[in-house]
């Protein structure tokens, strides 16, 4: 009787070891690569404890000037899945070949069903009639899609669906994390909406046309862009047109992006008391991680609020 009991225990132990081994083999950690920090943050939240996604564009570099290093090529070549906005946005990914990694699942969010896309604003006050800059010549659509909370929630769902298909053993985790993240995104959107509600009748001018999705999502208004081409000083004619608009619309804020200088904006707003704020729409200077998307959206909001409050140090008419 004792021998039979020992045999049963031994068989049970063997079966347990087989099941553990099989489970481990089928739940191999996915190798996930992301392009920019906002996407990296969302993927990190959905993955949770199942793994850590890798990030391509790091530091204070923008996707428009980023160049792939050999280590970046290896990241993409070894990835199970690559999450990015569009080959027309992360143009550096055009130098990678699907032939180098035939098993790579490349998910371009701007090409997915359910993503809201807006065309670039192309009136003369928004867009130069001359040679297009690097960002605009690759696409007629504005691809800053992550600044619209409804797009962000759809992106989270796409991430969850993709990861669940590739790693069914962790589907429950991905679904749970995605649902919680979407709930928190709704909560943040409502909070930001309330914070910005008093500014719905305020008029802004932006340094670079990168905020359209955010503006539409939160019912804000901007009336032109100072810089129509990357790394090019705007013409006197263009600045004069903006100055007229600023007076007519009673512009109260100029929003810039990292790396720009208020000197040119002063040519438009110098004799007014409009505020000046810097908005990091890419999260260039944020620490990458699961909470950086929320930090990004709150910092954009705070920059707009501070700009409208016109603290003396950031007013064009201040002495």
Secondary structure, DSSP 8 states (H G I E B T S, - for coil): -HHHHHHHHHHHHHHHHHHHHHHHHHT----EEESSHHHHHHHHHHHGGG---EESS-TT--TTT----HHHHHHHHT-SEEEES-TTTSGGGGGS-GGGGTT-EEEEGGGSTT---EE---STTTS-SSS--HHHHT-SEE--GGGSHHHHHHHHHHHHHHHHHH-GGGHHHHHHHHHHHHHHHHHHHHHHHHHHGGGTT-EEEESSS--HHHHHHTT-EEEEES-SSTT----HHHHHHHHHHHHHHTEEEEEE-TT--HHHHHHHHTTS--EEEE--TT-TTS--STTHHHHHHHHHHHHHHHHHHT-GGGBTT--
